[in-house]
Each structure stands twice: as C-alpha cells, then as structure tokens.
C-alpha cells in the first residue's frame, strides 16, 4: 500500500514537471510582465511537483523512523507506522526494524576444570523503540553486529568458567538461566531487548570425550565383575544348601528304613506305578513280569531285609 502511494505521488510529480516544461517551451522570447508571471507560475508548479514527490515518506508495519535534521542533528521524536511529512534536503528519515530477529552465536570457552567447551547460543533480539535516537547516534543501524557478538561471548565465558564440564551437562537448565539473566542485564545497557536466549548446542574437546567414554567403559566392566562375583557367591550358597538338603534327605531316608522296613516297599510300589504309567502311554506292546515291574512283594531280598531289621 505504501509503495503504491509513493508510485502515485511520483507519477503526479512527473506529470506536473512535464506540464511546466511544455509551458516554458511555448513561452515567446520577448515577453513582458504577463510572460514573467507565467514563468513564475511555471517555476512554482515545478517546485510543487518536486516537493510532493519528496516531502512524504512511509513507515511500514514493524518499523520505526528516526529523523535526522541537517541543522538540528538527530531528533528525539520517533515516528511510528504510517505516512509522515519530511522537508526535502533538510530532513532525512532513518528506518529501523523493531521486530525480533534471531541470531546464532558460537563461542569456544573453558570450564572450571580447564576443559574446552564449544557452545552455540540462539538469541532473539530487538531494539527498544523509545531509545532509537540514542541507538542511531551511538551505534548506527548495524547495532546488532556491533553489540551482540561481544556481549554474548563475554557472558558465556564468565558463566561457563564457574561450572565443571560435568555440571554443564547435568545442570544445563541452571546454566541457561544464568546466561539469560546476565545477558539481559548487559543488553539493556545498549537499549536492546532479548525475547529469548537458549543453548542449542554444547560439545567438549576430543580428549574430554575420550576420557568420558573410557570412564564409562571402566564402570561397566566393574559392574560386570561385581555381577560375576555375586553370581559365584550365590551359586556357592546354592550348592551348599543343595548338599545339606541331600544329606538331610539321606539321613531321613536311612532313619525311615531302619525304623520301618515297609518304607522300601512303599517306594517300590511308587516306582512300579511310574513305570506302569509310562508304559501305558506307549503305542508299543510290552510284556513284563512282576519282577520287572517291581511288584514282587514276596522277594527273598525283602525277607532278608526284614529279618535283618528284626535282629537289630
């Protein structure tokens, strides 16, 4: 819209200038007072055309204008969005973009334990519209190029030097908040506002990375050795408990046989039942006698065992 307005104004000025030139071209060479008045009118039209083309300027959305006067210097009043008047040659508008602009800044600094740290910081900055005349007078239009790299590197080096390399990882949120607080304070000294400050990348030197990996490998090997030792202890306890259980079981069985000979017969019947159950599930036909099935309860060995037990 503003560009269209400028083009329309320039077109009108060009038409007026062409009309004035045609009037001057058609004037007779020896004119009197009417001819002089007509010439003055043509000059006035030409001046009006020139002024209409250069006495207006537009401030687009998200911008502000600082007015520079050739005799008064930088004026304190800041022009907002819209169309404004300007005196050609005497005044010159300087436009500023007051919208937030992102900027990525990298810094190589050292930690508290003398480890080199590479940090990338994303800063979203904009100028304070109320201090644009001061910014133009002291820093110019490239204020972000002059201020941000220096103060960001200064703040990063001062904050990172207070933390160890491991703390930069485990306490990253606290480090980011500390950097943001210090950077906001430094930026206000130059009338800059920071809408966002965040750490986007954090890396260490090759030596520190290799040391961390070696430490992790050593810790894993130590944990594995500890696990092997614990496993061996548990297996030893299991073997002892199993041996004690078997010894106690053998003692109980011996006591049962000594006190009651029928215990052997009971075990033989249970074994015969297991054998018969297994054979019953087979598709083959098998013929066994009572001796093979352990069902011969009148075996001579049982009689001898019973007599031996009675003698005791």
Residue pairs with C-beta under 8 A, 6 or more apart in sequence:
2 58
2 60
2 83
3 58
5 56
5 58
5 83
6 56
6 58
9 52
9 53
9 56
10 53
12 49
12 52
12 53
13 49
13 50
13 52
13 53
14 49
15 49
16 45
16 46
16 48
16 49
16 52
17 46
17 49
17 50
19 45
20 42
20 43
20 45
20 46
20 49
23 38
23 41
23 42
23 45
24 39
24 42
27 35
27 38
27 39
28 35
31 38
31 39
50 88
51 88
54 86
54 88
55 85
55 86
55 87
55 88
56 83
56 84
56 85
56 86
57 65
57 83
57 84
57 86
57 93
58 82
58 83
58 84
59 65
59 79
59 80
59 81
59 82
59 83
59 84
59 93
59 95
60 81
60 95
61 81
62 81
62 97
62 98
62 99
63 81
63 95
63 96
63 97
63 98
64 78
64 79
64 80
64 81
64 95
64 96
64 98
64 129
64 132
65 78
65 79
65 84
65 93
65 94
65 95
65 96
66 74
66 75
66 78
66 79
66 93
66 94
66 96
66 132
66 133
66 136
67 74
67 75
67 77
67 79
67 86
67 91
67 92
67 93
67 94
68 74
68 75
68 91
68 92
68 93
68 94
68 136
69 75
69 90
69 91
70 89
70 90
70 91
70 92
71 90
74 133
74 136
74 137
75 133
76 133
78 129
78 130
78 132
78 133
79 93
84 93
86 92
86 93
94 136
94 141
96 127
96 129
96 132
96 135
96 136
96 141
98 126
98 127
98 129
98 132
99 126
100 124
100 125
100 126
100 195
100 196
101 124
101 125
101 126
101 144
102 122
102 123
102 124
103 122
103 123
103 124
103 125
103 144
103 148
104 120
104 121
104 122
104 123
104 200
105 120
105 121
105 122
105 123
105 148
105 149
105 152
105 153
106 118
106 119
106 120
106 121
106 201
107 118
107 119
107 121
107 152
107 153
107 156
107 157
108 116
108 117
108 118
108 119
109 116
109 117
109 119
109 153
109 156
109 157
109 160
109 161
110 116
110 117
110 157
110 160
110 161
111 117
111 160
111 161
111 163
111 164
111 165
111 168
112 161
112 162
112 163
112 164
112 167
113 164
113 165
115 164
115 165
115 204
115 205
115 208
116 204
116 205
116 208
117 160
117 165
117 168
117 202
117 203
117 204
118 201
118 202
118 203
118 204
119 156
119 160
119 199
119 201
119 202
120 199
120 200
120 201
120 202
121 152
121 156
121 179
121 197
121 198
121 199
121 200
122 196
122 197
122 198
122 200
123 148
123 152
123 183
123 194
123 196
123 197
124 194
124 195
124 196
124 197
125 144
125 148
125 187
125 192
125 193
125 194
125 195
126 192
126 193
126 195
127 135
127 143
127 191
127 192
127 193
128 135
128 191
128 192
128 193
131 191
134 191
135 143
135 190
135 191
139 146
139 147
139 190
140 146
143 190
143 192
144 192
147 187
147 190
147 192
148 187
148 192
151 183
151 186
151 187
151 190
152 183
154 186
155 179
155 182
155 183
155 186
156 179
158 182
159 175
159 178
159 179
159 182
160 168
160 175
163 171
163 175
165 204
165 208
167 175
168 175
168 202
169 202
172 199
172 202
175 199
176 197
176 198
176 199
179 197
179 199
180 194
180 197
183 194
183 197
184 194
184 197
187 193
187 194
204 212
253 263
256 263
257 263
257 264
258 309
258 312
261 302
261 305
261 306
261 309
264 302
264 305
265 297
265 302
268 294
268 295
268 297
269 294
269 295
271 294
272 293
272 294
272 295
275 293
275 294
276 293
279 286
279 288
290 296
291 299
